[in-house]
Amino acid sequence: MTSPYLVEGREQASRWLITCDHASNRVPGCVNGGDLGLPAEDMTRHIAYDIGAAGLARGLGHEMGAPVILSDFSRLVIDPNRGEHDPTVLMKLYDGSIIPANRGADAAERDRRLAAFHRPYHAALSGLAARRDDTVLVAIHSFTPQFKGRAMRPWHVAVLYAEDDRLAVPLLARLRAEADLFVGDNEPYSGQLPGDSMDRHGVQPGRPHVLIELRNDLIATPDQQRHWAARLAPILDGALADAQV
């Protein structure tokens, strides 16, 4: 079995560590023969991975001289951005689509996938975060402009955080200073998710951290991803300077 994660720029010396929990829509062969039973069009939707997030994370790594860790399995296999005991760590229904290979998955199958994918990813992330005492985490995600049957989401970019807002507050201020951006503050989701990646690697160890969500139609192409990486890198560096952490 291939590794459930990729690390790029491991040798980079920056304080920043860039994570991408939902980088891939790959279903490894050891999971139902590499097929979750969904139509191909569902596996290219946001339910399977964060569209554009991997390219943006890689672009930020290049711009900021920072290492990047990316999952290499679909969030529908097991969700690395959820705690092990979160009931949504193994999704059986998502945005109107039933996931056939997950529908009958029991606790033993969930634990097998945790051991094969979720735990190795987080062990690698922990090791990278520990390479420096002053590591700063930025998690890159994307969100769909619209869930089925729901209103359009108006935000271009959003900042998610829990109780530690040392980096989030100055980042929100700098993003809001950009005249063309509608910025979400803990939208379209709340950053209050106990046991998730930022809780585990940021909140609990006391590291400065933030999660950025981009609307996925804005980062769908390589050119868009490079554009946003070049735009966000100085904003992030400025926010870190403002935070004085």
C-alpha positions in Angstrom: 0.0 0.0 0.0 1.3 3.5 -0.9 1.7 6.1 1.8 -1.5 7.8 2.9 0.2 11.2 2.8 2.6 13.3 0.8 5.2 15.7 2.2 6.7 18.4 0.0 9.5 20.7 1.0 10.4 18.8 4.1 13.8 20.5 4.2 12.3 24.0 4.1 13.2 26.0 7.2 10.2 28.3 7.6 8.2 28.6 10.8 5.1 27.9 8.7 3.7 24.4 8.2 1.0 24.1 5.6 -1.5 21.3 5.8 -4.1 20.0 3.4 -6.4 17.4 5.0 -8.7 17.0 2.0 -6.1 17.1 -0.8 -7.1 13.9 -2.7 -10.1 12.0 -4.0 -8.1 8.8 -4.3 -9.7 5.6 -3.0 -6.9 3.0 -2.2 -7.3 -0.5 -3.5 -7.6 -1.9 0.1 -10.9 0.0 0.5 -13.6 -1.9 -1.4 -11.3 -2.6 -4.3 -10.6 1.1 -4.8 -14.2 2.0 -5.5 -16.7 3.5 -3.0 -19.6 2.7 -5.3 -20.3 6.3 -6.2 -20.6 7.6 -9.8 -17.5 9.2 -11.2 -19.1 12.6 -11.1 -19.6 12.4 -7.4 -15.9 11.5 -6.9 -15.0 14.8 -8.6 -17.3 16.8 -6.4 -16.5 18.5 -3.1 -17.9 15.6 -1.2 -14.8 13.5 -2.1 -12.1 16.2 -1.6 -11.5 19.9 -1.4 -11.3 21.1 -5.0 -8.2 23.2 -5.6 -6.9 23.0 -2.1 -3.9 20.8 -2.9 -2.6 23.1 -5.6 -3.1 26.2 -3.4 -1.3 24.5 -0.5 1.6 23.6 -2.8 1.7 27.1 -4.1 1.8 28.6 -0.6 4.6 26.2 0.2 6.6 27.5 -2.7 5.8 31.2 -2.0 6.6 30.9 1.7 9.5 28.5 1.7 7.4 26.1 3.9 6.9 22.4 4.1 3.5 21.1 3.0 1.7 17.9 4.1 -1.2 16.6 2.0 -3.5 13.6 2.6 -3.5 11.1 -0.3 -6.9 9.5 0.3 -10.5 10.8 -0.1 -12.3 12.3 2.9 -14.9 9.6 2.1 -12.5 6.9 2.9 -11.9 8.4 6.4 -11.9 12.1 7.2 -8.5 13.2 8.6 -10.0 16.6 9.6 -12.2 14.8 12.1 -11.4 13.3 15.5 -11.4 9.6 15.7 -14.6 9.5 17.7 -16.5 12.0 15.6 -19.5 10.3 14.1 -18.7 12.1 10.8 -15.2 10.6 10.5 -16.7 8.0 8.2 -19.5 9.5 6.2 -22.4 7.4 4.9 -24.4 10.3 3.4 -23.0 13.6 2.2 -24.8 16.4 0.3 -27.5 14.1 -1.1 -25.2 11.2 -2.0 -25.3 7.9 -0.2 -21.8 6.3 -0.1 -22.4 2.6 -0.9 -19.1 1.2 0.4 -19.6 3.1 3.7 -23.3 2.4 4.2 -22.7 -0.9 5.9 -19.3 -0.1 7.4 -19.1 -1.2 11.0 -16.8 -0.2 13.9 -14.2 -2.7 12.8 -14.0 -1.3 9.3 -13.8 2.3 10.7 -11.0 1.3 13.0 -9.2 -0.5 10.1 -9.3 2.7 8.0 -8.2 4.8 11.0 -5.2 2.6 11.4 -4.3 2.6 7.7 -4.9 6.2 6.8 -5.9 8.6 9.6 -3.4 7.8 12.2 -0.3 7.7 9.9 -1.3 11.1 8.4 -1.6 12.6 11.9 1.6 11.0 13.1 3.5 12.5 10.1 1.8 15.9 10.8 2.9 15.8 14.4 6.5 15.0 13.4 6.6 17.9 11.0 5.1 20.3 13.5 7.7 19.3 16.1 10.6 20.1 13.8 10.7 23.6 15.4 9.6 25.0 18.7 7.9 28.0 17.0 5.9 26.2 14.3 2.9 28.1 12.9 0.2 26.0 11.2 -2.1 27.1 8.4 -4.6 24.6 7.1 -5.9 25.0 3.6 -9.5 23.9 2.7 -12.1 24.8 0.0 -15.8 25.0 0.1 -18.5 24.5 -2.5 -20.4 27.6 -3.6 -23.7 25.8 -2.9 -25.0 22.7 -1.3 -27.9 21.0 -3.0 -31.2 22.8 -2.3 -29.5 25.6 -0.3 -28.7 29.2 -0.9 -25.5 30.3 -2.6 -22.7 31.1 -0.2 -21.5 34.6 -0.6 -18.0 34.4 0.9 -14.8 34.4 -1.3 -12.5 33.4 1.6 -13.0 32.6 5.2 -11.0 32.2 8.4 -11.9 29.4 10.9 -10.6 29.2 14.4 -11.6 28.1 17.9 -10.7 29.8 21.2 -7.1 30.6 20.1 -7.6 33.6 17.8 -4.0 35.0 18.0 -3.5 34.5 14.3 -7.1 34.5 13.1 -7.9 38.1 14.3 -5.0 39.8 12.4 -5.6 37.6 9.4 -9.3 38.6 9.3 -8.3 42.3 9.5 -5.8 42.0 6.6 -8.2 40.1 4.4 -11.0 42.6 5.1 -8.7 45.3 4.0 -8.8 43.8 0.5 -11.6 45.8 -1.1 -12.7 43.0 -3.5 -13.1 40.2 -0.9 -16.2 39.2 1.1 -14.6 37.5 4.1 -16.2 34.9 6.4 -15.5 34.8 10.1 -16.0 31.2 11.1 -18.2 30.8 8.0 -19.4 28.7 6.2 -18.4 26.4 9.1 -17.4 27.0 12.7 -13.8 26.4 13.7 -15.1 25.0 17.0 -14.7 21.3 16.3 -13.1 19.4 19.2 -10.6 16.7 18.0 -10.2 18.1 14.5 -6.8 18.7 12.9 -6.3 22.3 14.2 -7.6 21.3 17.7 -5.1 18.4 17.8 -2.1 20.1 16.3 -2.7 23.8 17.1 -5.0 24.3 20.1 -3.9 21.5 22.3 -0.1 22.0 21.9 -0.6 25.8 22.1 0.8 26.5 18.6 -0.4 29.6 16.6 -2.6 28.3 13.8 -5.5 29.2 11.5 -7.7 27.4 8.9 -8.4 29.2 5.6 -11.3 28.2 3.4 -11.4 29.4 -0.3 -14.6 29.1 -2.4 -13.6 26.3 -4.7 -14.7 27.9 -8.0 -12.0 30.6 -7.3 -9.2 28.0 -7.1 -10.3 25.4 -9.7 -7.4 25.8 -12.1 -3.7 25.8 -11.7 -3.5 29.5 -12.7 -6.1 30.4 -10.1 -4.2 28.4 -7.4 -1.0 30.2 -8.2 -2.7 33.5 -8.1 -4.2 32.9 -4.7 -1.0 31.5 -3.3 0.9 34.6 -4.4 -1.9 36.8 -2.9 -2.3 35.0 0.4 1.4 34.5 1.2 2.2 38.2 2.1 -1.1 38.5 3.9 -0.3 35.5 6.1 3.2 36.8 6.7 1.8 40.2 7.6 -0.8 38.7 9.9 1.9 36.7 11.7 3.9 39.8 12.2 0.8 41.6 13.6 0.1 38.7 15.9 3.6 39.0 17.5 3.7 35.3 18.4 
